[in-house]
Amino acid sequence: MKRILLVEDDKTLSRSVDIMLTIDGYQTITVYNGEEALQKLLQQKFDLLITDIIMPKMDGIELISKLKKINNQLPVMVISGKLNKYLTQLLKKKNIDFILPKPVNPTNFRLLVQKAIQI
């Protein structure tokens, strides 16, 4: 079973995404900020990281930067309500190819997860 680390401070959205991923057959571990995520990434193996950008304690950009230093192979998907041209370009420079705006479209989200996890 593929393991996904979900990092989302919006508990309602994280619960919805967790349920969707579980129904699709993934094991999902959910945390609510970048610091918790980094700890999980250091302790456990995952097949995909899904993260928000704007979060308390450590934002998604800092999390991605730190992740790339310890595991450059882990696919990363970003879901954010704050996407703009600058942020999208920054994410692309960090080799993030899986980017979705909020609100999350379930069909697009599921397709992108499948694509990301197959890499």
N, C-alpha and C positions, 0 to 999 in steps of 0.2 A: 504494500500500500504506500503510495506517495505521500510524503509529509510536507505540509505547507505551514510556514510561520506567517501569521497575519498580524500586522502592527497597525492598529487603528484606535485612536482615542475616543471616537464616537461609539459609545457602547451599543446603541441601537443598530447602527450600520454594521459594526463588527459582528454582532449576533446574527444579523441577516446573512452576511457573507459567510460566516461559519456554517450556518445551516445549509446554505446552497452548496458549499464545498463538500460538506459531509454527505449530503444526498448524492452528489456526484462521485462519491467513493474515495475522497481524500481524507487523510487524518490531518486535522487542523489544530494548531496550537495558537491561541490568541493572547497577545499582550497589548498594553495600552500606551506605551511610549518607547522611544528609541533605546533608552538605557536597559529596559527589560528585554528588549529584542536582542541587543548585543550580548547580554548574558546568556540567553537561550542559544544564540548562534555559536557561542564559545563552548557550550556544554553539549549540544546535540547536533545531529545531522538532519538537514532539511533538503528537499528537492526544489523548493521555490520560496522566495521571500516576497510577500505582498505588503507594501507599506504606504501609508499616508505621508505627506510632507510636513504639514503644520501639526506639531504635537508638542506636549510639554516635555521637559527634561532634556530631550535630544531630538532634533527634528530629523526628518527623513533623509535630507541631503547629508547631514553629518553621519547618520547611520550607514548610508550607502558608501560613503568615503571610508569609514572604518571597516566595513564588511569587505570592500575590495582589497584591503591590505591583508586580511586573514583568509579570504576565500574568494578569489576572483572568478571562480567557475560557477557559483550559485546564480541561477537566473533570478532577476529582480523585476517585479511589476510594481508600478506606482499608480495609485488611485488618489486623486486630489481634486478638491473643489477650487483650488487656487492656480490651476494651470494657466499659463500665458506663454507667449512666444519665447520670452527670456528663460523661463523655467524649463520649458520643453527643450530648448537648445542646450541648457546646462545638463539636463538628464541624458540627452543624446551623447554629449561629450563624455559622460560617465558610463557610456555603453549600456544605457537602459533603453531597450527597444520596446518594452511593453508598458504603455502609458495610457491610462483611462481617466476621463474626467468624471467628477461626481455631478449629479447623481449617477450611480452605476446602472448601466443597462445590463440586465441579467444575461441576455443572449450574447452580447459582445464580450462581457466579462468571462463567461464560460468558455467561449472560443479562444480568447486570449490566454486563459489559464492552461487550456489543453496545449496550445502552441508553445507557451513558455516552458511547460514541464517536460516537453518532448526533446528539448535541446540537450 
